[in-house]
């Protein structure tokens, strides 16, 4: 799901089924889940906090879904409760546990450790390789400014420009 939507880990963990519009084939990003230090004397040292404030004002967005993203949601719907990505008892997954699961998948596939943020870069890279516009990708990623997207993916954008120019030689 993260590879085909470009959402950040905290955004993915905060997703509830109410964020999915099956009819319109969209996913609404409105919240973030973070693990924060518990400042009280009681309970665990850290607690999950669902935050309404996202990384940027543009991070509050609606993402149109590809068929692959819908397939991922269909698979997730077989075992999830209120949260799209949840524990067996329906609670949100802790970020570390989510990363550990990702690490297990990578290990089984013979791929070295990567942070979950790599799925976001994969999403953007796939779009740029297929000729997507910087502004559109920037909005899908929820970047505050297209310059962030441009500076992060400049090498792919330059490659795309070269591919376009080579069309003139055909």
GIBEL-V479115 format. One record per residue. N is the residue number from 1. SS is DSSP state (H for helix, E for strand, - for the rest). PHI is phi in whole degrees, 0 to 359 (NA if undefined). PSI is psi in whole degrees, -180 to 180 (* if undefined). Layout:
{{N | SS | PHI | PSI} {N | SS | PHI | PSI}}
//
This chain:
{{1 | - | NA | -42} {2 | - | 293 | -37} {3 | - | 295 | -33} {4 | - | 260 | 7} {5 | - | 232 | -23} {6 | - | 75 | 15} {7 | - | 287 | 152} {8 | - | 287 | 159} {9 | H | 304 | -48} {10 | H | 298 | -35} {11 | H | 292 | -43} {12 | H | 298 | -43} {13 | H | 291 | -25} {14 | H | 273 | -9} {15 | - | 295 | 131} {16 | E | 246 | 163} {17 | H | 298 | -24} {18 | H | 292 | -15} {19 | H | 278 | -12} {20 | E | 261 | 121} {21 | E | 256 | 99} {22 | - | 296 | -39} {23 | - | 296 | -49} {24 | - | 275 | -10} {25 | - | 58 | 53} {26 | E | 226 | 160} {27 | E | 233 | 125} {28 | E | 263 | 126} {29 | E | 259 | 115} {30 | - | 230 | -20} {31 | - | 224 | 173} {32 | E | 218 | 146} {33 | E | 247 | 133} {34 | E | 226 | 150} {35 | E | 267 | 118} {36 | E | 238 | 155} {37 | E | 293 | 133} {38 | - | 278 | 115} {39 | - | 274 | -2} {40 | - | 272 | 165} {41 | - | 280 | -14} {42 | - | 258 | 152} {43 | - | 83 | -164} {44 | - | 290 | 158} {45 | - | 292 | -31} {46 | E | 231 | 151} {47 | E | 221 | 152} {48 | E | 282 | 135} {49 | E | 234 | 124} {50 | E | 273 | 118} {51 | E | 253 | 136} {52 | - | 275 | -17} {53 | - | 268 | 127} {54 | - | 263 | 178} {55 | - | 301 | -41} {56 | - | 223 | 167} {57 | H | 294 | -29} {58 | H | 281 | -10} {59 | H | 289 | -21} {60 | - | 282 | 104} {61 | E | 207 | 168} {62 | E | 244 | 125} {63 | E | 253 | 121} {64 | E | 293 | 142} {65 | - | 258 | 138} {66 | - | 281 | 168} {67 | H | 298 | -37} {68 | H | 297 | -41} {69 | H | 295 | -40} {70 | H | 295 | -39} {71 | H | 298 | -40} {72 | H | 296 | -43} {73 | H | 296 | -39} {74 | H | 299 | -43} {75 | H | 294 | -43} {76 | H | 294 | -30} {77 | - | 292 | -16} {78 | - | 289 | -24} {79 | - | 231 | -4} {80 | - | 272 | 161} {81 | - | 251 | -120} {82 | - | 290 | -42} {83 | E | 272 | 142} {84 | - | 297 | -43} {85 | - | 249 | 110} {86 | E | 220 | 165} {87 | - | 284 | 173} {88 | - | 301 | -31} {89 | - | 268 | 10} {90 | - | 91 | 2} {91 | - | 277 | 161} {92 | E | 295 | 149} {93 | - | 280 | 141} {94 | - | 287 | 141} {95 | H | 307 | -43} {96 | H | 297 | -41} {97 | H | 294 | -37} {98 | H | 295 | -44} {99 | H | 297 | -41} {100 | H | 299 | -41} {101 | H | 296 | -43} {102 | H | 299 | -43} {103 | H | 301 | -41} {104 | H | 296 | -41} {105 | H | 296 | -45} {106 | H | 298 | -44} {107 | H | 299 | -45} {108 | H | 297 | -29} {109 | - | 270 | -1} {110 | - | 76 | 25} {111 | - | 253 | 136} {112 | - | 294 | 161} {113 | - | 307 | 138} {114 | - | 218 | 148} {115 | - | 287 | 156} {116 | - | 299 | -21} {117 | H | 297 | -20} {118 | H | 299 | -27} {119 | H | 293 | -35} {120 | H | 293 | -43} {121 | H | 293 | -36} {122 | H | 297 | -44} {123 | H | 304 | -53} {124 | H | 296 | -43} {125 | H | 298 | -43} {126 | H | 299 | -43} {127 | H | 296 | -44} {128 | H | 294 | -39} {129 | H | 297 | -26} {130 | - | 266 | 7} {131 | - | 91 | 18} {132 | - | 294 | 149} {133 | - | 288 | 140} {134 | H | 302 | -42} {135 | H | 297 | -44} {136 | H | 296 | -45} {137 | H | 296 | -42} {138 | H | 302 | -44} {139 | H | 292 | -40} {140 | H | 297 | -37} {141 | H | 283 | -17} {142 | - | 78 | 26} {143 | - | 289 | 147} {144 | - | 291 | -26} {145 | - | 206 | 145} {146 | H | 295 | -22} {147 | H | 297 | -34} {148 | H | 298 | -47} {149 | H | 297 | -48} {150 | H | 301 | -49} {151 | H | 293 | -33} {152 | H | 286 | -36} {153 | - | 244 | 25} {154 | H | 305 | -40} {155 | H | 297 | -37} {156 | H | 286 | -36} {157 | H | 293 | -40} {158 | H | 296 | -41} {159 | H | 297 | -40} {160 | H | 297 | -42} {161 | H | 298 | -42} {162 | H | 296 | -40} {163 | H | 296 | -38} {164 | H | 293 | -45} {165 | H | 297 | -37} {166 | H | 295 | -19} {167 | H | 297 | -29} {168 | H | 295 | -25} {169 | H | 278 | -7} {170 | - | 272 | *}}
//
